[in-house]
Amino acid sequence: MKIARITGIIMMILICAAKSYGQQPDSSRRQSITYLSQHLKTDTATARLVNEIRERYKKALGQVMANGALSEQQKRNAIDGLIDDKNRKLEQLLSPLQRAKIIPATERRVAWRADSTARKNN
């Protein structure tokens, strides 16, 4: 009887712990959206869209990096394309000031990098 009771209590504790752990991504996503809306001084709907764009970018970036069939140059080109796509989508949603707050300077103009490289080679 005691063993069954102890086992039951342990099972309940494990279930509660697993349930609360499973809810953490939602709360971190909610915190991220709240942070974005405050940081960008925008509404929650726009912050949610910005968060989705950034999450899709991170996922695609991970897939490119994990693809062993690509050479380093192919990976670089794919990453540049992902950055351009992400920035284009953010450009449709955010003002230049808001974009400057969340897009790293190294990712703002991929075309600029290509232009500066071409100028150096000429």
Secondary structure, 3 states (H helix, E strand, C coil): CHHHHHHHHHHHHHHHHHHHHHCHHHHHHHHHHHHHHHHCCCCHHHHHHHHHHHHHHHHHHHHHHHCCCCCHHHHHHHHHHHHHHHHHHHHHHCCHHHHHHHCCHHHCCHHHHHHHHHHHHC
